[in-house]
C-alpha cells in the first residue's frame, strides 16, 4: 500500500513527506496471537503514518489520490486528516513562509 501511495503522490509532483511507523486501533479492534501456547490479545496494530504539507489548490487532488491508492474496502484502510498550516520555517536557512511548500 505504501508503495502505491508514494507512486501516485510522485505522479502529482508531491515528493516531500514524512513516513512514520505507528501503532493504532480502530474498528478492526485488534487480533489474538498465539505465543508459546498462550493466547495474547493485541489491541493496537501496526500502521503507517504519512504526513505532508501541500498547497490548498492541490489538496483535493492529493486527498483523492491517496484515498484511491490506499482503498481496499477493508477495515484498516486508514484516515486522512486535513489541518491548516499557519506558517512553515525552514530550520537550515531560517526562511519563513505562509505559502509553504
TAURMO-V108511 format. One record per pair of residues at least 24 apart in sequence whose ideal C-beta (glycine too) atoms are under 10 Angstrom apart, sorted by the first residue. I is the first residue (numbers start at 1). J is the second residue. Records with the same first field share a line. If there is no record, write none. Layout:
I->J + J
This chain:
1->48 + 69 + 70 + 71 + 72 + 76 + 77 + 78
2->48 + 50 + 69 + 70
3->69
4->66 + 68 + 69 + 70
5->48 + 50 + 65 + 66 + 67 + 68 + 69 + 70 + 78
6->50 + 69
7->65 + 69
8->62 + 64 + 65 + 66 + 68 + 69 + 70
9->50 + 52 + 54 + 62 + 65 + 66 + 69
11->65 + 69
12->54 + 58 + 61 + 62 + 64 + 65 + 66
13->54 + 58 + 62
14->52 + 53 + 54 + 58 + 61 + 62 + 65 + 66 + 101
15->52
16->51 + 52 + 53 + 54 + 100 + 101
17->50 + 51 + 52 + 53 + 54
18->49 + 50 + 51 + 52 + 53
19->48 + 49 + 50 + 51 + 52
20->47 + 48 + 49 + 50 + 51
21->46 + 47 + 48 + 49
22->46 + 47 + 48 + 49
23->47
24->48 + 49 + 76 + 78 + 79
25->76
26->75 + 76 + 77 + 78 + 79
27->75 + 76
28->74 + 75 + 76
29->75
45->75 + 76
46->76
47->76 + 78
48->78
49->78
50->78 + 80
51->81 + 83
52->101
53->83 + 85 + 88 + 100 + 101
54->82 + 85 + 100 + 101
55->99 + 100 + 101
56->82 + 84 + 85 + 99
